[in-house]
Amino acid sequence: MTTDITKNLKAALWVPGLPHVLKPEYNKAYAELGKAMEQAGRQLKEQGVERILYYSTQWISVLGHLYQAKKQLTGYHVDENWYDLIDLPFNFKIDVAFADKLAKAATAQGYQTKLVDYEGFPVDTGTITADRMLNQTGARSNMVSCCVYSDYADTVKLAGTIRAEIEADSVPTAVVIVSGLSGRWYTREIDFVDDGVSDAGDDKWNQKMIALFESGSYDNAEKLIGDYAGACKVDMGLKGLAFLKGVGALSAGRKAKCHAYGGIYGTGAAVMSF
């Protein structure tokens, strides 16, 4: 992982949001991705991270931006696709005071926001999977929804409001993007051992973009997002990168590191630190 981004923002990660990484015995890529996530979790512990803020492309909102605000968020999630793969119980300790600050800051910038606080909230598979692998100390959590009507530039601006609140706060924080790369799923049942990126062109595109991240060429990567998204059905148009830019993780001189890359049911998946 790279060095601290700011005094309080200790790390920024990109991780896959599919539960296959919890089944390393099924596929070599699953094992490598899961191992990289566990190692990232150990490094968050070493960095003294006390709060993890998740931006998952699986928590989709339509009417504005949502912020999780239930203090103790517990339950049992059944994934609509992978219900027979693994059990997904969850137990999050939400930093409610910080969620309130985030929502107020976004509202002040003209965003429509809402705090979410009710029993039985359906936390998405990606956030649960990421937290299980990364949160090895029981750190507090925050969750921000992915608004389908917020474009790249708008997401950068929204994340900027979060960056300001992290910088004004004293709690060591990590930002975690839970998202995929190419999104061309297998549309037939496959044996997990045979899984991989479903399209050779998608694989080349994924690796091209990862190489740009690792060289710190974020401006060049942004210029290619439209072509990349159109060619490879990229998860939410690579909007997770916009969020990373807004929180300051893509500043000049910072280079990403790809710790693992592979396919999950045909889609592209990577564990990266920024």
C-alpha positions in Angstrom: 0.0 0.0 0.0 1.1 3.6 -0.6 1.8 6.2 2.1 -0.9 8.2 4.0 -2.8 10.5 1.6 -3.4 13.2 4.2 -2.9 13.4 8.0 -6.3 11.7 8.6 -6.9 9.8 5.3 -4.6 6.9 5.8 -5.5 4.8 2.7 -7.6 4.5 -0.3 -8.4 1.0 -1.7 -10.3 -0.5 -4.7 -11.6 -4.0 -4.0 -14.1 -6.3 -5.7 -17.6 -6.7 -4.3 -18.4 -10.3 -5.2 -18.4 -13.0 -2.5 -16.3 -15.4 -4.5 -13.2 -14.0 -2.9 -14.5 -15.7 0.3 -14.2 -19.0 -1.4 -10.4 -19.3 -2.2 -10.6 -23.1 -2.8 -12.9 -22.6 -5.9 -10.5 -20.7 -8.1 -6.9 -19.4 -8.2 -7.9 -15.9 -8.9 -10.4 -15.9 -6.1 -7.6 -17.0 -3.7 -5.2 -14.3 -5.0 -7.8 -11.5 -4.7 -8.9 -12.7 -1.3 -5.3 -12.9 -0.1 -4.6 -9.4 -1.3 -7.7 -8.1 0.5 -6.7 -9.7 3.8 -3.2 -8.3 3.4 -4.7 -4.8 2.8 -6.7 -5.3 6.0 -3.6 -6.1 8.0 -2.0 -2.9 6.6 -5.0 -0.8 7.6 -4.5 -2.2 11.1 -0.8 -1.3 11.1 -1.7 2.2 9.9 -4.0 2.7 12.9 -7.2 3.1 10.8 -10.2 3.5 13.1 -12.9 4.2 10.5 -13.6 2.7 7.1 -15.8 4.6 4.6 -17.3 2.4 1.9 -18.5 3.6 -1.5 -20.0 0.6 -3.1 -21.4 0.5 -6.6 -23.9 -2.1 -5.4 -25.6 0.3 -3.0 -27.5 2.2 -5.6 -29.6 5.2 -5.0 -31.9 7.1 -7.3 -33.3 10.1 -5.4 -30.0 11.7 -4.2 -27.3 10.4 -2.0 -27.8 8.2 1.1 -25.6 7.9 4.2 -25.9 5.0 6.5 -26.8 6.2 10.1 -27.9 3.2 12.1 -25.5 3.0 15.0 -25.4 -0.9 15.2 -26.3 -2.3 11.8 -26.7 -6.1 12.0 -28.5 -8.7 10.0 -28.2 -11.6 7.6 -27.9 -10.9 3.9 -28.9 -13.3 1.2 -27.4 -12.4 -2.2 -29.9 -12.5 -5.0 -27.5 -14.3 -7.3 -25.0 -16.1 -5.1 -27.3 -17.3 -2.3 -26.0 -20.8 -2.5 -22.3 -19.7 -2.4 -21.8 -18.5 1.1 -23.6 -17.1 4.2 -23.3 -13.3 4.7 -24.2 -12.2 8.2 -23.0 -8.7 9.0 -22.4 -6.4 12.0 -21.3 -2.8 11.4 -20.6 -0.1 14.0 -21.6 3.0 12.2 -20.1 6.4 13.0 -23.4 8.2 13.1 -22.0 11.6 14.1 -19.7 11.5 11.1 -22.5 10.4 8.8 -24.5 13.4 9.9 -21.5 15.7 9.1 -21.1 14.2 5.7 -24.8 14.6 4.8 -24.9 18.2 6.0 -21.7 19.0 4.1 -23.2 17.6 0.9 -26.5 19.3 1.5 -24.7 22.6 1.8 -23.3 22.0 -1.7 -26.7 21.6 -3.2 -27.0 17.8 -3.1 -30.1 16.0 -2.0 -29.2 13.8 0.9 -30.8 11.5 3.4 -29.7 9.6 6.5 -30.7 5.9 6.5 -31.6 4.5 9.9 -33.9 1.5 10.1 -33.9 -2.1 11.3 -33.2 -4.7 8.7 -31.6 -2.4 6.1 -30.4 -4.6 3.2 -26.7 -3.9 3.2 -25.2 -4.9 -0.2 -23.1 -7.9 -0.8 -20.0 -5.9 -1.8 -19.8 -3.9 1.4 -20.3 -6.9 3.5 -17.7 -8.9 1.6 -15.2 -6.0 1.8 -15.8 -5.4 5.5 -15.3 -9.1 6.3 -11.9 -9.1 4.6 -10.6 -5.6 5.4 -12.0 -4.7 8.9 -9.8 -6.9 11.1 -10.1 -4.6 14.2 -13.8 -3.9 14.3 -13.3 -0.3 13.2 -16.2 2.0 12.8 -17.8 2.3 9.4 -19.5 4.8 7.1 -21.4 4.1 3.9 -22.2 6.4 1.0 -24.6 5.3 -1.8 -23.8 5.3 -5.5 -26.3 7.6 -7.1 -27.1 6.5 -10.6 -27.9 10.0 -11.7 -24.6 11.5 -10.4 -22.1 11.6 -13.3 -18.3 11.5 -13.1 -17.8 15.2 -12.4 -20.6 15.4 -9.9 -19.2 12.4 -8.0 -15.8 14.1 -7.8 -17.5 17.1 -6.3 -19.5 15.0 -3.8 -16.4 13.2 -2.7 -14.7 16.6 -2.2 -17.2 17.3 0.5 -16.2 14.0 2.2 -12.5 14.9 1.8 -13.0 18.2 3.7 -14.8 16.4 6.5 -12.1 13.8 6.8 -9.5 16.5 7.0 -11.4 18.4 9.6 -11.8 15.2 11.7 -9.3 13.5 14.0 -10.2 9.9 13.3 -7.7 8.0 11.1 -9.8 6.9 8.1 -9.6 4.7 5.0 -11.8 5.1 1.9 -12.7 1.8 0.2 -14.2 1.7 -3.3 -16.1 -1.6 -3.7 -16.4 -2.0 -7.5 -15.5 -4.1 -10.5 -13.7 -3.3 -13.8 -15.1 -4.8 -17.0 -18.6 -6.0 -16.5 -19.2 -8.7 -19.1 -20.7 -11.5 -17.1 -21.0 -15.1 -18.1 -24.6 -15.6 -19.1 -24.4 -19.4 -18.7 -23.6 -21.5 -15.7 -19.9 -22.3 -15.4 -17.7 -24.4 -13.2 -15.9 -21.9 -10.9 -12.5 -23.5 -11.6 -12.9 -22.4 -15.2 -13.7 -18.8 -14.3 -11.8 -15.9 -15.8 -12.3 -12.6 -17.6 -14.9 -13.6 -20.2 -13.5 -11.5 -23.1 -9.9 -11.1 -24.3 -10.5 -7.5 -25.3 -11.9 -6.7 -21.9 -8.8 -8.3 -20.3 -6.5 -6.1 -22.4 -8.5 -3.0 -21.5 -8.5 -3.8 -17.8 -4.8 -4.3 -17.7 -4.2 -1.1 -19.8 -6.2 1.0 -17.3 -4.5 -0.7 -14.3 -1.1 0.2 -15.9 -2.1 3.8 -16.2 -3.1 3.9 -12.5 0.2 2.3 -11.5 2.1 4.9 -13.5 0.1 7.7 -11.9 -1.3 8.7 -15.3 -4.7 9.5 -14.0 -5.4 12.3 -16.5 -4.8 9.9 -19.4 -6.9 7.2 -17.7 -9.8 9.7 -17.4 -9.6 10.6 -21.1 -10.2 6.9 -21.9 -13.1 6.2 -19.5 -15.7 6.7 -22.2 -14.1 4.3 -24.6 -13.3 1.8 -21.8 -16.8 1.9 -20.4 -18.4 1.5 -23.9 -16.2 -1.3 -24.9 -16.2 -3.3 -21.7 -19.5 -2.5 -19.9 -17.4 -1.1 -17.0 -19.0 -1.2 -13.6 -20.9 2.1 -13.1 -18.7 3.7 -15.8 -15.7 3.6 -13.5 -17.3 6.1 -11.2 -15.3 4.8 -8.3 -12.3 6.5 -9.8 -14.2 9.8 -9.6 -14.8 9.2 -5.9 -11.1 8.5 -5.4 -10.2 11.8 -7.2 -12.6 13.8 -5.1 -11.1 12.5 -1.8 -7.6 13.4 -3.0 -6.2 9.9 -3.7 -5.2 10.7 -7.3 -3.0 13.7 -6.6 0.1 14.3 -8.7 3.0 12.0 -7.9 0.8 9.3 -6.3 0.9 5.9 -8.1 -1.5 3.1 -7.5 -0.5 -0.4 -6.8 -2.4 -3.4 -8.1 -2.0 -6.3 -5.6 -4.2 -8.8 -7.5 -6.2 -9.0 -10.7 -8.4 -11.7 -12.2 -11.9 -12.7 -13.3 -15.0 -13.3 -11.3 -17.8 -14.9 -13.3 -16.4 -13.2 -16.4 -16.0 -9.7 -15.0 -12.8 -8.0 -14.2 -11.8 -7.7 -10.6 -8.8 -6.1 -8.9 -7.4 -5.2 -5.5 -5.6 -1.8 -5.8 -4.3 0.7 -3.4 -4.0 4.4 -4.4 
